[in-house]
Amino acid sequence: MATASERLAAAIATLPFAQLPQEWEGGSRLNIPGLSSVTREDPWDALVSAHAPGLSGAEVRFAVAGDGRTIAGGDASPDAVAALGRAVARQLDAPFWAIGVPDEGDEWSVAATEAEILELPDAPGDEIEASRVGGNLTCRIDGEESDVQLPAIDALLDREGGDAVVVAHRFSGPVWVAEVFSL
């Protein structure tokens, strides 16, 4: 049976915006300086264990927005994943996205990564590219030009204060993970 780390890595590998380092093989390893001759970057910013009674399934995806709201993806409710979010928040400030897999009983292993989190319940597609260059706004959804208005994406562009690009990927349900690049 695969370890929790291996199952987390497999779940993360399905995300179009997350990449495992080429040399990362998963499984148990000690990345403790002096104890291992080979250190590998973990593909997450925090790795925690958490007690979540009543949570079920093979995987759960959720995000915690900058304002502290837990946004559940898939069938899990925000209340069901709140314990996982609190455990991550002890190591990582919001906003972040996270994936959890059951370990034993009500224990879950959760990997999380800092990111811009957007809740876009009515957004179409799986990838949004929006840019503002010289005051001109363009938007592409799944590679096609679009005139869809997305205030949350516009707010990220405004925050940059000049020419910028936002690339957002659907994480799960209404949860999107975005990267912002100044031009």
Stockholm file with secondary structure:
# STOCKHOLM 1.0

chainA/1-183         MATASERLAAAIATLPFAQLPQEWEGGSRLNIPGLSSVTREDPWDALVSAHAPGLSGAEVRFAVAGDGRTIAGGDASPDAVAALGRAVARQLDAPFWAIGVPDEGDEWSVAATEAEILELPDAPGDEIEASRVGGNLTCRIDGEESDVQLPAIDALLDREGGDAVVVAHRFSGPVWVAEVFSL
#=GR chainA/1-183 SS CCCHHHHHHHHHHTCTTCCCCTTCCCSSCCCCBTTBSCCCCCSSSEEEEEECTTCCSSCEEEEECTTSCEEECTTCCHHHHHHHHHHHHTTSCSSEEEEEEECSTTEEEEEEEECEEEECTTCCSSEEEEEEETTEEEEEETTEECCCCCHHHHHHHHHHCSSEEEEEEEEETTEEEEEEEEC
#=GC SS_cons         CCCHHHHHHHHHHTCTTCCCCTTCCCSSCCCCBTTBSCCCCCSSSEEEEEECTTCCSSCEEEEECTTSCEEECTTCCHHHHHHHHHHHHTTSCSSEEEEEEECSTTEEEEEEEECEEEECTTCCSSEEEEEEETTEEEEEETTEECCCCCHHHHHHHHHHCSSEEEEEEEEETTEEEEEEEEC
//
